[in-house]
Amino acid sequence: MTGSRVEARIRSENETGAGALVGYLPVGYPDLAGSIEAAITLTQHGVDVLELGLPYSDPVMDGPTIQAATTKALENGFRLRHAFEAVREISRASDVPVLCMTYYNPVVAYGVERFAADLAEAGGAGLITPDLVPEEAGEWLAASEANGLDRVFLAAPTSSDLRLVRAAEQSRGFTYVVSTMGITGARTDVDDAARTLVDRLRGVTDRPLAVGLGISTGDQVAEVLTYADGAIVGSRLVSALGEGLEALADASDGLAAGTRRP
């Protein structure tokens, strides 16, 4: 298997700056063409890794901002094949690695091996699977390995030491550090639990760690990057997209400024 493009990009950003910015947007919002244009805009305004969310009818982890956007995408007729179309167009326009974030049921329904092959063929870097634990991921681990895809598992403040070890061992690209218990959404501060969790993970892995949930300002990005390798932002960018591409570019620029602070 070739090396992880995501991990290489995150390590590069840590060598040349404070760390990496991972930006999330859902496919199909405000429509398919608009979501592709929005994602390409992020690649031009400081985002180092793209996270494309696949709309799902039961988004248990997503907060109200992202739920509203994904509901709109589903109403517009989003289908799983649109995700591969989006990844293909974005990958042609930019060298920024593209991860998809999806609950696991759609992958199983599509066919795990088929999904992995189609994502790789489109130029995708891998998957973030918030509801899939490593112990139950055998089929996805095999398919991702065969197709050279990253697999990003989540580590939460309530995770046992054993679960942290397994998440870190099986993650490829980075391990997703959940900053606080609950759903996604912008917050005025980032939980201290994130720093503690990163410290615990540093004891079991030397691979990149990226913190998500609740980050919404450049100051928070800079704070997170004092102890983590990447900062993941979603709701802030989705909210900005609701105001148009110019607002999205401005928001991305402001967040990316946090990666350039000493």
Residue pairs with C-beta under 8 A, 6 or more apart in sequence:
1 145
1 148
2 148
4 125
4 126
4 150
4 172
4 173
5 97
5 125
5 150
6 49
6 97
6 99
6 125
6 126
6 150
6 173
6 174
7 150
7 172
7 173
7 174
7 207
7 208
9 20
9 48
9 49
9 96
9 97
10 19
10 20
10 48
10 49
10 173
10 174
10 208
10 210
10 229
10 230
11 208
11 229
13 19
13 20
13 21
13 48
13 230
13 259
14 20
14 208
14 229
17 259
17 260
18 222
18 225
18 226
18 258
18 259
18 260
18 261
18 262
19 224
19 225
19 228
19 229
19 230
19 231
19 259
20 48
20 49
20 208
20 210
20 229
20 230
20 231
20 259
21 46
21 47
21 48
21 49
21 221
21 230
21 231
21 233
21 255
21 256
21 258
21 259
22 47
22 48
22 49
22 50
22 51
22 210
22 212
22 230
22 231
22 232
22 233
23 42
23 47
23 49
23 50
23 51
23 232
23 233
23 234
23 237
23 252
23 255
24 51
24 52
24 53
24 66
24 101
24 232
24 233
24 234
24 237
24 238
25 35
25 38
25 39
25 42
25 50
25 51
25 52
25 53
25 234
25 237
25 238
25 241
26 35
26 52
26 53
26 54
26 55
26 66
26 69
26 70
26 73
26 238
27 35
27 52
27 53
27 54
27 55
27 73
27 78
27 82
27 83
27 86
28 35
28 55
28 70
28 72
28 73
28 74
28 76
28 78
28 82
29 35
29 55
29 69
29 70
29 72
29 73
29 76
29 238
29 241
30 72
30 76
30 241
30 242
31 73
31 76
32 76
32 78
32 82
32 85
32 86
35 52
35 73
35 86
36 85
36 86
36 89
36 90
37 245
38 241
38 245
38 248
39 50
39 52
39 86
39 90
39 98
40 89
40 90
40 93
40 94
41 245
41 248
41 249
41 252
42 50
42 96
42 237
42 248
42 252
43 50
43 90
43 93
43 94
43 96
44 94
44 249
45 248
45 249
45 252
45 253
45 256
46 252
46 253
46 255
46 256
46 257
46 259
47 96
47 252
47 256
48 96
48 230
48 259
49 96
49 97
49 99
49 125
49 230
50 90
50 96
50 97
50 98
50 99
51 99
51 100
51 101
51 128
51 232
51 234
52 83
52 86
52 87
52 90
52 98
52 99
52 100
52 101
53 62
53 66
53 70
53 100
53 101
53 102
53 234
54 80
54 83
54 100
54 101
54 102
54 103
54 106
55 70
55 71
55 73
55 74
55 78
56 70
56 102
56 103
56 105
56 106
57 74
58 103
59 66
59 67
59 70
59 103
60 103
60 131
60 183
61 130
61 131
61 183
61 184
62 70
62 183
62 184
63 183
63 184
63 185
63 235
64 185
65 184
65 185
65 186
65 235
65 238
65 239
66 184
66 185
66 234
66 235
66 238
69 238
69 241
69 242
80 106
80 110
83 100
83 102
83 119
84 118
84 119
84 121
84 122
84 124
85 122
87 98
87 100
87 119
87 122
87 123
87 124
88 122
88 123
90 96
90 98
91 98
91 122
91 123
91 124
92 123
97 125
98 123
98 124
98 125
99 124
99 125
99 126
99 127
99 128
99 150
99 152
99 173
100 119
100 124
100 126
100 127
100 128
101 127
101 128
101 129
101 130
102 127
102 128
102 129
103 129
103 130
103 131
104 129
104 131
104 132
104 140
107 115
107 127
107 129
107 140
112 139
112 140
112 143
113 139
113 143
113 146
115 143
116 140
116 143
116 144
116 146
116 147
116 149
117 143
117 147
119 126
119 127
119 147
119 149
120 147
120 148
120 149
124 149
125 149
125 150
125 173
126 144
126 149
126 150
126 151
126 152
126 172
126 173
127 140
127 144
127 149
127 150
127 151
127 152
128 152
128 154
128 176
129 137
129 140
129 151
129 152
129 153
130 154
130 176
132 140
132 153
133 153
133 163
133 166
133 167
134 141
134 153
134 166
134 167
134 169
134 170
135 166
137 151
137 153
137 170
140 151
141 151
141 170
143 149
144 150
144 151
144 172
150 171
150 172
150 173
151 170
151 171
151 172
151 173
152 171
152 172
152 173
152 174
152 175
152 176
153 166
153 167
153 170
153 171
153 175
153 176
154 167
154 175
154 176
154 177
154 178
155 163
155 164
155 167
155 168
155 175
155 176
155 177
155 178
155 197
155 201
156 178
156 181
156 197
157 178
157 180
157 181
157 191
157 193
157 194
157 196
157 197
158 181
159 167
159 197
161 200
164 200
164 201
164 204
165 204
167 175
168 175
168 201
168 204
168 205
168 207
169 204
169 205
171 207
173 208
174 207
174 208
174 209
174 210
174 229
174 230
175 201
175 205
175 207
175 208
175 209
175 210
176 210
176 212
176 232
177 194
177 197
177 198
177 201
177 209
177 210
177 211
177 212
177 228
178 194
178 197
178 212
178 213
179 190
179 191
179 193
179 194
179 197
179 211
179 212
179 213
179 214
179 215
179 224
180 187
180 190
180 191
180 193
180 194
180 213
180 214
181 193
182 213
183 213
184 212
184 213
184 214
184 234
184 235
185 213
185 214
185 235
186 214
186 215
186 216
186 235
186 236
186 239
187 214
187 215
187 216
189 214
189 220
190 211
190 214
190 215
190 220
190 223
190 224
191 214
194 211
194 224
194 228
195 227
198 209
198 211
198 227
198 228
199 227
201 209
202 209
208 229
208 230
209 228
209 229
209 230
210 228
210 229
210 230
210 231
210 232
211 224
211 228
211 230
211 231
211 232
212 231
212 232
212 233
212 234
213 232
214 220
215 221
215 224
215 231
215 232
215 233
215 236
215 255
216 233
216 235
216 236
217 236
217 254
217 255
217 258
218 254
218 255
218 256
218 257
218 258
219 258
220 231
220 258
221 231
221 233
221 255
221 256
221 257
221 258
221 259
222 257
222 258
222 259
222 261
223 258
224 231
225 231
225 258
225 259
225 261
231 255
231 258
231 259
233 255
236 251
236 255
237 248
237 251
237 252
237 255
239 251
240 247
240 248
240 250
240 251
240 252
241 247
241 248
